Amino acid sequence: MTRNVRIVGVPMDLGADRRGVDMGPSAIRYAGLADAVEQIERACADAGDLDVPRPETRTSKPRPEDGRAKYLSETREVCGSLADVVEGTLASGEFPLVLGGDHSIAIGTLGGDHSIAIGTVNGAAREADVGVVWFDAHGDFNTPTTSPSGNVHGMSLAALLGVGEFADTDWASAGVDPENVALVGIRDLDPEERVALRESPVTVYTMSDVDEHGLPAVAAEALDIASDGTDGVHVSLDMDFLDPNEAPGVGTPVRGGVTYREAHAAMERVANLGADLRTIEVVEVNPILDSHNGTAELAVELVASAFGKRILR
């Protein structure tokens, strides 16, 4: 992957209960992101942050048409703007590196990734077929009906795949084939979410699978699933994928996550995709809950590994 990298910040915390992830993009930048990317010979430019409505100026009370989903209309606005930026970045030949914010921003990242025209079929433009690897402690597979909290960051993957009430929403569904989606590191699912994932074609690797087979093997298999017959892969890295002892600065920590070295091994497998790696987003860094910005610094290290940094070079 030799394309120039463009950093896009999305200081969104409308999708979560805990405040603080809106400062995630700033924390990751402060941890030296641009320098880390440039040190591995990738030109890097920063597009700044998108405008995001502040919760203080909006009401979290869901509209009747939104079910129990809080701030769904605002999320739609922000994700629409992000999709435009990601599409434009890809069209210019650059690589979008998106910084969250909460995980609801994935709807915008993948929406823009899918929208880019990469060829024609019968004279009509063909949009990109994108596979997804979702490194996360959670499934993010709830819908406004099944969600216990109403927080959209727990619905983002369901929205992208058009599950439940998201089936008829043109702003959320990203044309992703669920057979090209793999979740890695899962260890915390809501009851109805668990049932929905079991019944879906999505591949789920729990921490038990990681324990049994090792993360390098699991990550490699997940990436094979996402790249099988697609035009490339989107990697969504939620920092709660790691154990809270490694990454304490996240909004929804879950014990029993991956270690520092396991996370790097997974990102090193991501780097092996080369030109098939289309987009990366890093989400859920919460500096309020962090210690000495360590989680943001770890996020920077993992991005560098995903871009090809190795111990001997």
C-alpha positions as CSV (number, residue, x, y, z in Angstrom):
1,M,0.0,0.0,0.0
2,T,1.9,3.1,-1.3
3,R,-0.9,5.6,-1.7
4,N,-0.7,8.9,0.2
5,V,-2.7,8.8,3.4
6,R,-5.4,11.3,4.2
7,I,-6.5,11.5,7.9
8,V,-10.1,12.4,8.5
9,G,-11.3,13.0,12.0
10,V,-14.9,12.4,13.1
11,P,-15.4,13.7,16.7
12,M,-18.6,11.9,17.2
13,D,-20.0,10.8,20.6
14,L,-23.7,10.7,19.8
15,G,-23.7,7.0,19.4
16,A,-22.5,6.2,22.9
17,D,-23.6,6.8,26.5
18,R,-20.2,7.9,27.9
19,R,-18.9,11.2,26.8
20,G,-15.3,11.6,25.7
21,V,-14.8,9.7,22.5
22,D,-15.4,13.0,20.6
23,M,-11.8,13.8,21.8
24,G,-10.4,10.6,20.3
25,P,-9.3,12.1,17.0
26,S,-7.3,14.8,18.8
27,A,-5.8,12.3,21.2
28,I,-4.6,10.0,18.4
29,R,-3.1,13.0,16.5
30,Y,-1.4,14.2,19.6
31,A,0.1,10.7,20.0
32,G,2.1,11.3,16.8
33,L,0.0,9.7,14.1
34,A,1.2,11.7,11.1
35,D,4.8,11.3,12.1
36,A,4.4,7.6,12.6
37,V,2.8,7.2,9.1
38,E,5.5,9.4,7.5
39,Q,8.3,7.4,9.2
40,I,7.2,4.3,7.2
41,E,7.5,6.3,3.9
42,R,3.9,7.1,3.5
43,A,3.1,10.7,2.6
44,C,0.4,11.9,5.0
45,A,-2.0,14.9,5.0
46,D,-4.6,15.8,7.6
47,A,-8.1,16.9,6.4
48,G,-9.1,18.0,9.8
49,D,-12.4,17.1,11.5
50,L,-15.9,16.9,10.2
51,D,-18.5,19.1,11.9
52,V,-20.5,17.0,14.4
53,P,-23.6,18.2,16.3
54,R,-23.0,18.4,20.0
55,P,-25.4,16.5,22.3
56,E,-26.0,19.6,24.4
57,T,-27.7,21.2,21.4
58,R,-29.9,18.2,20.5
59,T,-32.3,15.9,22.2
60,S,-31.4,12.2,22.6
61,K,-35.1,11.3,22.7
62,P,-35.7,9.1,19.6
63,R,-38.2,10.1,17.0
64,P,-41.1,7.7,16.6
65,E,-39.7,6.5,13.2
66,D,-36.3,5.8,14.8
67,G,-37.5,3.2,17.3
68,R,-35.2,3.3,20.3
69,A,-32.2,4.6,18.4
70,K,-30.8,7.8,20.0
71,Y,-29.6,10.6,17.7
72,L,-30.3,8.6,14.6
73,S,-31.0,11.6,12.4
74,E,-27.9,13.3,13.5
75,T,-25.9,10.1,12.9
76,R,-27.3,10.0,9.4
77,E,-26.2,13.6,8.8
78,V,-22.6,13.0,10.0
79,C,-22.3,9.7,8.2
80,G,-23.5,11.2,5.0
81,S,-20.8,13.9,5.2
82,L,-18.2,11.3,6.0
83,A,-19.2,9.1,3.1
84,D,-18.7,12.1,0.7
85,V,-15.2,12.7,2.1
86,V,-14.2,9.1,1.9
87,E,-15.5,8.7,-1.6
88,G,-13.6,11.9,-2.7
89,T,-10.4,10.7,-1.0
90,L,-10.5,7.4,-2.8
91,A,-11.4,9.1,-6.1
92,S,-8.3,11.2,-5.7
93,G,-6.1,8.1,-5.3
94,E,-5.5,8.7,-1.6
95,F,-6.0,6.3,1.3
96,P,-8.6,7.3,3.9
97,L,-7.6,6.8,7.5
98,V,-10.7,7.7,9.6
99,L,-10.4,8.5,13.3
100,G,-13.4,8.3,15.6
101,G,-15.3,9.0,17.6
102,D,-17.7,6.2,18.4
103,H,-18.2,3.2,16.1
104,S,-21.4,4.6,14.4
105,I,-19.0,6.4,12.1
106,A,-18.3,3.1,10.3
107,I,-21.6,3.6,8.5
108,G,-20.1,6.7,6.8
109,T,-16.7,5.2,6.1
110,L,-18.1,2.1,4.4
111,G,-20.8,4.1,2.6
112,G,-18.2,6.2,0.9
113,D,-15.9,3.2,0.2
114,H,-18.7,1.3,-1.5
115,S,-19.9,4.4,-3.5
116,I,-16.8,4.8,-5.5
117,A,-17.2,3.7,-9.1
118,I,-14.4,1.2,-10.1
119,G,-15.7,0.0,-13.4
120,T,-18.7,-0.6,-15.6
121,V,-21.2,-3.5,-16.0
122,N,-23.3,-3.4,-19.2
123,G,-22.4,0.3,-19.7
124,A,-23.4,1.3,-16.1
125,A,-21.0,2.3,-13.4
126,R,-20.2,-0.5,-10.9
127,E,-19.7,0.4,-7.3
128,A,-17.0,-1.3,-5.2
129,D,-17.6,-4.6,-3.6
130,V,-16.0,-4.3,-0.2
131,G,-15.2,-6.9,2.4
132,V,-15.0,-6.1,6.1
133,V,-13.0,-7.2,9.1
134,W,-14.4,-5.8,12.3
135,F,-11.9,-6.0,15.3
136,D,-14.1,-5.5,18.3
137,A,-15.2,-6.8,21.7
138,H,-18.8,-6.3,20.6
139,G,-20.9,-7.4,17.7
140,D,-22.5,-4.0,16.9
141,F,-25.4,-6.1,15.4
142,N,-28.3,-4.6,17.3
143,T,-31.2,-2.7,15.6
144,P,-33.4,0.0,17.1
145,T,-35.8,-2.8,18.1
146,T,-33.3,-5.1,19.8
147,S,-30.9,-2.6,21.3
148,P,-31.2,-2.5,25.2
149,S,-29.5,1.0,25.2
150,G,-30.6,2.7,22.0
151,N,-27.0,3.6,21.3
152,V,-26.2,3.6,17.6
153,H,-22.6,2.6,18.0
154,G,-24.0,-0.8,18.9
155,M,-26.0,-1.0,15.7
156,S,-23.4,0.1,13.1
157,L,-22.7,-3.3,11.5
158,A,-26.3,-4.2,11.4
159,A,-27.0,-0.9,9.7
160,L,-24.3,-1.5,7.1
161,L,-25.7,-4.9,6.3
162,G,-29.3,-3.7,6.1
163,V,-30.5,-5.8,9.1
164,G,-34.0,-5.2,10.6
165,E,-35.3,-1.7,10.4
166,F,-32.1,-0.7,8.4
167,A,-33.3,-2.9,5.4
168,D,-34.9,0.0,3.6
169,T,-32.5,2.8,4.5
170,D,-30.4,4.1,1.6
171,W,-28.1,6.1,3.9
172,A,-26.9,3.1,6.0
173,S,-26.7,0.0,3.9
174,A,-23.4,-0.1,2.1
175,G,-23.9,-3.0,-0.3
176,V,-21.7,-5.3,1.7
177,D,-22.2,-9.0,1.3
178,P,-22.4,-10.5,4.8
179,E,-20.5,-13.5,3.6
180,N,-17.5,-11.2,3.2
181,V,-17.7,-9.9,6.8
182,A,-15.7,-11.3,9.7
183,L,-15.8,-10.2,13.3
184,V,-12.7,-10.8,15.4
185,G,-12.3,-10.7,19.2
186,I,-16.0,-10.9,20.1
187,R,-16.8,-11.4,23.8
188,D,-19.8,-9.3,24.7
189,L,-23.1,-9.8,23.0
190,D,-26.7,-8.8,23.9
191,P,-29.2,-11.7,23.9
192,E,-31.1,-10.8,20.7
193,E,-27.9,-9.7,19.0
194,R,-26.4,-13.2,19.7
195,V,-29.3,-14.8,18.0
196,A,-29.2,-12.5,15.0
197,L,-25.5,-13.2,14.5
198,R,-26.0,-16.9,14.7
199,E,-28.6,-16.7,12.0
200,S,-26.6,-14.4,9.7
201,P,-23.9,-15.4,7.1
202,V,-21.4,-13.2,9.0
203,T,-18.4,-15.1,10.4
204,V,-17.8,-14.5,14.1
205,Y,-14.5,-15.3,15.8
206,T,-14.9,-15.1,19.5
207,M,-12.1,-14.8,22.0
208,S,-12.5,-18.6,22.6
209,D,-11.6,-19.0,18.9
210,V,-8.6,-16.8,19.4
211,D,-7.6,-18.9,22.5
212,E,-7.9,-22.1,20.5
213,H,-6.3,-21.1,17.2
214,G,-4.2,-18.1,18.0
215,L,-4.8,-14.6,16.8
216,P,-2.5,-14.6,13.8
217,A,-4.3,-17.6,12.3
218,V,-7.7,-16.1,13.1
219,A,-6.9,-12.7,11.6
220,A,-5.5,-14.3,8.4
221,E,-8.6,-16.4,8.0
222,A,-10.9,-13.3,8.6
223,L,-9.0,-11.3,6.0
224,D,-9.3,-14.2,3.5
225,I,-13.1,-14.2,4.0
226,A,-13.2,-10.4,3.6
227,S,-11.1,-10.4,0.4
228,D,-12.7,-13.4,-1.3
229,G,-14.1,-12.1,-4.5
230,T,-14.2,-8.5,-3.4
231,D,-12.5,-5.4,-4.6
232,G,-10.7,-4.9,-1.3
233,V,-11.1,-4.8,2.4
234,H,-12.2,-2.3,5.0
235,V,-10.7,-2.7,8.4
236,S,-12.6,-1.4,11.4
237,L,-10.5,-1.3,14.6
238,D,-12.4,-0.6,17.8
239,M,-9.8,-0.2,20.5
240,D,-11.9,-2.2,23.0
241,F,-10.7,-5.2,20.9
242,L,-7.8,-5.1,23.2
243,D,-7.9,-6.0,26.9
244,P,-8.6,-3.0,29.2
245,N,-5.2,-3.6,30.8
246,E,-3.6,-2.7,27.4
247,A,-6.1,-0.1,26.3
248,P,-8.0,1.4,29.3
249,G,-9.1,4.6,27.4
250,V,-12.2,3.2,25.8
251,G,-15.9,3.8,26.4
252,T,-17.1,0.2,26.8
253,P,-14.2,-1.9,28.1
254,V,-14.6,-5.7,28.3
255,R,-12.1,-7.9,30.2
256,G,-10.5,-10.8,28.4
257,G,-9.4,-9.0,25.2
258,V,-6.3,-9.4,23.1
259,T,-2.8,-8.5,24.3
260,Y,-0.4,-5.9,23.0
261,R,1.5,-8.3,20.8
262,E,-1.6,-10.1,19.6
263,A,-3.0,-6.8,18.4
264,H,0.2,-6.0,16.5
265,A,0.2,-9.5,15.0
266,A,-3.3,-8.9,13.7
267,M,-2.4,-5.6,12.1
268,E,0.7,-7.1,10.6
269,R,-1.6,-9.5,8.8
270,V,-3.7,-6.5,7.7
271,A,-0.5,-5.1,6.1
272,N,-0.1,-8.2,4.1
273,L,-3.2,-7.2,2.1
274,G,-1.1,-4.6,0.3
275,A,-3.2,-2.8,-2.4
276,D,-6.3,-4.8,-1.3
277,L,-6.5,-2.7,1.9
278,R,-9.0,0.0,1.0
279,T,-9.8,1.9,4.2
280,I,-9.1,1.8,7.9
281,E,-10.9,3.4,10.8
282,V,-9.9,3.6,14.4
283,V,-12.7,4.2,16.9
284,E,-13.7,4.5,20.6
285,V,-10.6,6.1,22.0
286,N,-11.8,8.0,25.1
287,P,-9.0,10.2,26.6
288,I,-11.1,11.0,29.7
289,L,-10.8,7.3,30.7
290,D,-7.2,6.9,29.6
291,S,-3.9,6.9,31.4
292,H,-1.3,9.3,30.0
293,N,-2.8,9.0,26.5
294,G,-1.6,5.4,26.4
295,T,-4.6,4.1,24.4
296,A,-4.2,6.7,21.7
297,E,-0.4,6.0,21.5
298,L,-1.2,2.3,21.1
299,A,-3.7,3.2,18.3
300,V,-0.9,5.0,16.5
301,E,1.4,2.0,16.9
302,L,-1.3,-0.4,15.5
303,V,-2.0,1.9,12.5
304,A,1.7,1.8,11.7
305,S,1.8,-2.0,11.9
306,A,-1.2,-2.1,9.5
307,F,0.7,0.2,7.1
308,G,3.7,-2.1,7.1
309,K,6.0,-1.1,10.0
310,R,8.0,-4.0,11.3
311,I,10.6,-4.5,14.0
312,L,13.6,-4.8,11.6
313,R,12.5,-2.1,9.2
